[in-house]
């Protein structure tokens, strides 16, 4: 799978604009400022495929990128307090429209900050994905901000919270640690989705 071929295809601000789900979709979900764009850029070996915003909550659209045999889908970040009520409602409608659209979900990559406990918004999203029975892994960003002992402690805390039922992938955007393992997981799930489609 050649991640270097990744290219932006479209951005959707409303559910009506969503394209057909012809290829398996690998979905990136996480709150604003958790390092979602940096993770995507590392996965596809590009500096700025996904825009890294200095302003949390700036990504207000669902962005689609094609990577060979699947589409990479970047969801707008959630949980940013300074967004207006109307904007939060638009986000909720867009998310609902996307997830009820009977799409070809290969994998949802739920992103959390390894330094902290998951926020209530993170927990709500994780529970939603579990209830919807969607294939999911959790990527824990900002690994490089913790020493080995702290990393082990946080991993244990996440495992306890999730009853050890979800694959956890610690990741550092600074040095790319964890990117290769995440790519392997993506390939495994995409292959499975393609097999099931046959």
HUZIGI-V476897 format. One record per backbone hydrogen bond with DSSP energy under -0.5 kcal/mol. NH is the residue of the N-H (numbers start at 1). CO is the residue of the C=O. Records with the same first field share a line. If there is no record, write none. Layout:
NH->CO, CO
//
This chain:
3->1
5->2
6->3
7->66
9->64
10->64
12->62
17->14
18->15
22->20
24->69
25->104
26->71
27->25, 107
28->73
29->27, 109
31->111
32->78
34->31
39->35
40->36
41->37
42->38
43->39
44->40
45->42
46->41
53->51
56->54
58->55
60->58
62->12
63->61, 74
64->10
65->72
66->7
67->65, 70
70->67
71->24
72->65
73->26, 71
74->63, 72
75->28, 73
78->30
81->79
83->80
88->84
89->85
90->86
91->87
92->88
93->89
94->90
95->91
96->92
97->93
98->94
99->95
100->96
101->98
105->103
106->25, 104
107->25
108->135
109->27, 107
110->108, 137
111->29, 109
112->139
114->112, 141
116->113
123->119
124->120
125->121
126->122
127->123
128->124
129->125
130->126
131->127
132->128
133->130
134->129
137->108
138->167
139->110, 137
140->138, 169
141->112, 139
143->171
145->142
146->143
151->147
152->148
153->149
154->150
155->151
156->152
157->153
158->154
159->155
160->156
161->157
162->158
163->160
164->159
165->162
167->136
169->138
171->140
172->177
176->172
179->176
182->178
183->179
184->180
185->181
186->182
187->183
188->184
189->185
190->186
191->187
192->188
193->189
194->190
195->191
196->192
197->193
198->194
//
